[in-house]
Amino acid sequence: MGLLDDAKEAEPKLPKPPEIKKIEPPRKELPRADGGYGTGGRDLDDEIPF
């Protein structure tokens, strides 16, 4: 069983992977142009004509 022991010792030492950045959860509402979050008063420009 010496082969298994040799193979285990021969495994390369991999460098530690870079830290994974946490992805922000999606926002329910996009920020408005003025930087605030609006809850009312939609402009007609926001509507999609069909």
SULCOR-V386243 format. One line per field, one symbol per residue. phi: phi as a letter, one per 20 degrees, with the letter a starting at -180 (. if undefined). psi: psi as a letter, one per 30 degrees, with the letter a starting at -180 (. if undefined). burial: # if it has 16 or more other C-alpha atoms within 10 Angstrom, else .. Layout:
phi = ???
psi = ???
burial = ???
//
This chain:
phi = .ffffffffeffeefffffeffefffefcffffenededcleeffffefd
psi = gfeeeeeeffkkjklkllkkkkkklkkfkkklegfljkfaiklfffkjk.
burial = ..................................................
//
